[in-house]
Amino acid sequence: MRDLGPIAPHSLKGALEALLLVSTDAVPATDFAKHLGVAPSEAADALAELSAEYADANRGFQLREVAGGWRLFTHPAYHDEVERYVLSWDTRTLSQAALETLAVIAYHQPVTREGVKAVRGVNSDGVIASLKEKRLIREVGREADRGQAALFGTTQAFLEKFGLRSLRDLPPLEDFAPDEEARQFIRERLSGRSISSTLEETASDIDEEAELLSTPDEEDYRDWVEEDLSGESDD
């Protein structure tokens, strides 16, 4: 193993390193070549040399060619250290509401806004918008029924920020439950019945309110509230 040697000022390798550090996705050698005004083969050779130099020096990071481009990665040997650090950073910057919403989406994706609300018990539209801005979740499709409601799932950035190789690395959610009653609650909330049961409870509340009104406009009120409920479930 040898230490990395110095490189000349304004060298191609130095420029590539600088661009790699600010790139969030894998970048093809041809894109680097175009930006730096060099031949594609020259950029590709320099990237391959950098990758070999980092590997030979056994650095804490690696330069890999993935998905048709080049990108810097942390060394797998330091996965545990990176995971602890990233998890600590994320829990400091995300609010409790954001962490709850992100957990619901991560464990129950793809899920609609109404699905998140069914689990959390509160409207989460603002939190979902914030998580989208942070690129931790994204819209992955539309539900076939209930008005084509948007379906949300986690992103590659979510995996990277929380130090996960894939969603299979998520720990079983029931591991966080303190007792069997809590585990059963989690299973019920994350089952397909959670959304429908929430709508049924709301519909029952509507019936009770309509009975209490006992006015000539009762039917109009019922129609209005049911339309409102239908529109809310489509969000």
GUSE-980865 format. One record per residue: x negated, z, y of N, C-alpha, C, O in turn; residue in three letters. Coordinates in steps of 0.2 Angstrom, whole numbers, plus 5000, padded with zeros to 4 digits. Each point is the difference from the previous one (the first is absolute). Last residue first. Example, Ala and Ser with C-alpha at 12.3 -4.5 7.8 and 13.67 -1.06 7.14 Angstrom:
% residues 2
493650354989499650015006500450035005499750015006ser;500149994966500450005006499650005006499550034999ala;
***
This chain:
% residues 235
528449905066499450015004499450004996499450005002asp;503050004991499649945000499450005004499649954999asp;502050234999499649994994499649944999499649994996ser;501750065023499550055000499649984993499450015000glu;502649885005499549975004499450044999499449985000gly;502550104989499749944997499549975004499549974997ser;501650215012499650024994499749944997499450004998leu;502049975019499450025003499650024994499449995000asp;502749944995499649945003499350035002499549974999glu;502150194995499849964994499549945002499549994997glu;501650145020499450034997499849974994499350004999val;502549905012499450005004499450044997499549975000trp;502750034989499749935000499350005004499549974998asp;501850235003499749994993499649935000499449994997arg;501850065022499450045000499749994993499449995000tyr;502749915003499549965004499350045000499549975000asp;502350134989499849944997499549965004499549984997glu;501550215013499650024994499749944997499450004998glu;502150035022499449965000499650014994499449985000asp;502550155005500349934999499449954999500049954997pro;499550304996500249975006500249934999499849984994thr;499050214993500750004999500349975007500550035003ser;497250064989500249975007500850005000500350025005leu;498550054975500050055006500349975006500350045004leu;499249824978500650054998500150055005500650025002glu;497549845000500649965001500650044999500550005003ala;497450094992500150005007500749965002500350025004glu;499049994973500250075002500150005008500550035002glu;498749774988500750014998500250075002500650015002asp;497249935002500549965004500750014998500450015005ile;497950094982500050035007500549975004500450035004asp;499149874976500450064999500150045006500650025002ser;497949804998500749975000500550064999500550005003ala;497250054996500249985007500749985000500450025005thr;498650024974500150075004500349985007500450045003glu;499049784984500650034997500250065004500550025002glu;497449885002500649965003500650034998500550005004leu;497650094987500050015007500649975003500350035004thr;499349924974500350075000500050025008500550035002ser;498449764992500850004999500350075001500550005003ser;497149994998500449965006500750004999500450025005ile;498350084977499950045007500449965005500350045004ser;499449894973500750035002499950035007500550025003arg;497749884984500449955003500650035003500449965004gly;497550204994500449964995500449955004500150015006ser;498650175004499649934999500449964995499749944998leu;501150285006499949965007499749944999500249955004arg;500050184977500749985002499949965007500349955001glu;497850154990500249954996500649975002500149945000arg;499150255011499649945002500249944996500149955002ile;500950264993500249985007499749935002500349955002phe;499050174979500649964998500349975007500249955000gln;497850185001499949944997500649964999500049945000arg;500250285009499849955005499849934996500149955004ala;500650224982500549995005499849955005500449955001glu;498050144984500449954997500649985004500249945000glu;497650155014500450024994500449954997500149945003asp;498450035016499850064997500450034994499750044997pro;499549705011500650045000499850074997499650014995ala;499049795007500050045006500650055000500050045005phe;499649804978499450054999500050055007499750055000asp;501849764996500250064998499550064999500150065000glu;499449715006500350045006500350064998500050055003leu;497949824986500750014999500350045005499750065002pro;498249815006500150054995500850014999500349985005pro;498349785001500450065003500250054995500249994995leu;498749805000499550065001500450065004499850055001asp;501149734994500050044994499650065001500050054996arg;500249785021500550055000500050044994500350065000leu;497349855007500749974999500550065000499950055000ser;497950005006499949934997500649965000500049945001arg;499550275017500349984993499849934998500049955004leu;499750205017499550004995500249984993499850034995gly;501349985028500150054995499550004994500150044996phe;499949795020500050065004500050064996499850055002lys;500549734988499350015002499950075004499550044999glu;502649894993499650024995499350015002499750054998leu;501849885018500250074998499650024994499750055000phe;500149735009499750055004500150074998499650055001ala;501449774988499350014998499750055004499650044998gln;503049995002499549945001499450024997499850054997thr;502950034998499450025003499549935000500249954997thr;502650035005499550024995499350025004499949995005gly;503049954999499350025002499650024994500250034995phe;502249815012499750054995499250015002499749955003leu;502849985011499349994999499850054995500250064999ala;502349845000499650065003499349994999499849974994ala;502449895002499349985000499650055004499649985004gln;502750064990499949975006499249985001499850005006gly;501250104973500150045006499649975006499650035004arg;499649864974500650025002500050055006499450015003asp;498649894989500549954998500750025002500449955002ala;497350135010500450024995500649954999500249975005glu;497349975005500750025002500450024994499949974995arg;497250045011500649954998500750035003500050045004gly;497850065000499849964994500649954998499949974995val;499050175028500649984997499849954994499649955001glu;498850265006500249935002500649984997500250034995arg;497950195010500549974996500249945003499849985006ile;498350135003500150034994500549984995500050014994leu;499349935030499849954994500050044993499649984996arg;501050105027499450024998499749964993499550014998lys;502649955013499549985005499350024997499549975002glu;502450084985499949935000499449985005499649964999lys;501250265000499549994994499949935000499549984997leu;502050095020499350025001499549994994499449985001ser;502949974997499749955005499350025001499649965001ala;501650194986499949934996499749955005499549974998ile;501350235011499450014996499849944996499449995000val;502650015012499450005005499350014996499549975002gly;502650034986499849935003499450005004499649965000asp;501750214986499250005000499849935003499549984999ser;502750224998499849935002499350005001499750045003asn;501150144979500149995008499849935001499749964996val;500250144982500650035003500149995007500450035003gly;498049904979499850045005500550045003500050065002arg;500449774981499650054997499850065005500050064999val;501449765007500350034995499650064997500250054998ala;499049805018500450055003500450044995500150065001lys;498649764992499550055003500550065003499850054999val;501349764994499750034994499550065002500150054997gly;500949805019500550054998499750044994500250064999glu;498549775010500050065004500550054998499950065000arg;499149804980500349985007500050065004499850064998thr;498549864981500550055002500349985007499649985004val;498749944973500249995006500650045002500550014996pro;498150144996500049935003500249954995499950014994gln;499850245006500649974999500149935002500649975001his;497450185002500350014994500649974997500250004995tyr;498849975027499549994995500250014993499949964996ala;501650085023499949934999499449994994500149954996ile;500350275010500649974997499949934999500249984995val;498150135016500050024993500749974997499949984994ala;499849995029499549964996500050024993500049954996leu;501350185018500349935000499549964996500349964996thr;499050255008500650014996500349934999500149984994glu;498150045021499850014994500650004995499949974994leu;500650025028499749944998499750004993500149964996ala;500850245014500549954999499849934998500249974995ala;498350205011500350024994500549954998500149984995gln;498049925020500450055001500350024993500049964995ser;497649935009500749984998500450065001499850064997leu;497849955006500349955005500749984999500349985004thr;498450174982499950035007500449955005500250035005arg;499649924971500550055001499950035007500550045003thr;498149794991500749985001500450055001500549995004asp;497250064992500149975007500849985000500250015006trp;499150084974500050055005500149975007500450035004ser;499449834978500650044999500150055005500550015003leu;497549864996500549965002500750045000500450005005val;497750104986499949995007500649975003500350025005tyr;499550014971500250065004499949995007500450035004arg;499149784983500750025000500250075003500550005004glu;497249924995500449965005500850024999500350015006val;498250094979499950025007500449975005500250035005glu;499949904973500350075000499950025008500550035003asp;498549764990500850005000500350075002500450005004his;497249904993500250055005500850005001500250025005tyr;498749834980499750074998500250055005500050064998ala;500649715005500450034996499750074998500450054998pro;499149835025499750004993500550044996500250065002his;500749825020499750064998499749994993500449974996thr;500049815018500350054996499650065000499450005000phe;500849745014499650064998500550054997500650015002leu;499649714997500250065004499650064997499850004995arg;500749715004499550054999500350065004500350005006trp;501149784981499650025006499550064999500050034994gly;501649874990499849945004499650025006499949965004gly;501050214980500549965003499849945005500349995005ala;497750174991500750014997500549955003500049995006val;497250094993500449945001500750014996500050004994glu;498350205017500349974994500449935003500250005005arg;498050225002500349945003500249964994499649984996leu;500150305007499849944997500349945004500550015003gln;498750275000500549955001499749944996499449994999phe;499350215002500750024999500649955002500650024999gly;496949914991500350035006500750034999500249994994arg;497749904993500550054998500350045005500050065001asn;498449754998499850065004500550064998499950055002ala;500449734989499450024998499850075003499650044997asp;502449865010500050024993499450024997499950064997ala;500249855025500450065000500050034992499950064999tyr;499149735004499650055003500350075000499750054999glu;501549754993499550024996499650065003499850054996ala;501849865018500350034994499550034995500150054998ser;499249815020500250075002500350044994499850065000leu;499749714996499450045001500150075002499850054997glu;502049805002499850024993499450045000499950054996ala;500849875025500550054997499850024993500050064999leu;498849765011499850065003500550064998499850064999ala;500649724993499450034997499850075004499850044996asp;502149845012500150034993499450024997500050064997ala;499849845024500450075001500150024993499950074999ala;499149725002499650055003500350075000499750054999glu;501649774994499550024995499550055002499850044997ser;501749865019500450054995499550024995500150064998pro;498949885026500349964994500350054995499850064999ala;500150015027499549984995500449974994500649995000val;500350125021499749945001499449984995499549975002gly;502150235000499350015002499749935001499450005002leu;502950014992499950045006499350015002499950005006his;500649874974500349975006499950045006499849975006lys;499550124974499649955002500249965006499649995005ala;501750184985499450035003499649945003499750015005phe;502149924982500250035007499550035003499949995006asp;499649934973500149955004500350025007499849975005thr;500050184977499349985003500149955005499650005005ala;502550164990499649944997499449995003499950015007pro;501450234993499949945004499649954996499450024998val;502350214998499449964998500049945004500549965001ala;500550255011500249964994499349964998499649995004asp;500450155015500450044996500249964994500250044995thr;497649955023500549974997500450044995499750044996ser;498450025018500650005004500649964997500549995002val;497350044988500250065002500650015004500450044999leu;498549754995500350034994500350075002500550024997leu;498349865019500749974999500350044994500650015000leu;497250055005500450025005500749984999500550035002ala;497949894983500150074999500550035006500550044998glu;498749745004500550014994500250074999500550014999leu;497849945016500649985003500550014995500650025001ala;497250024992500350055005500749995003500450045000gly;498549804986500250054996500350065005500550034998lys;498549785012500649984997500350064996500650025000leu;497850045021500049964993500749994998500550035002ser;498650095018500549945001499949964993500149945001his;498050235000500550005005500449935000499749954999pro;499150134978499849975007500650015004500549994998ala;499250184982500149935001499949985007500050045004ile;499250164977500249985006500149935000499749964997pro;500550174980499549985005500349985006500649995000gly;500350184979500149935004499550005005499850045004leu;499550094974500450015006500149935003499649954999asp;500150084974499650005006500550015006500649985000arg;499250054971500450005006499650005006499550045000met;
***
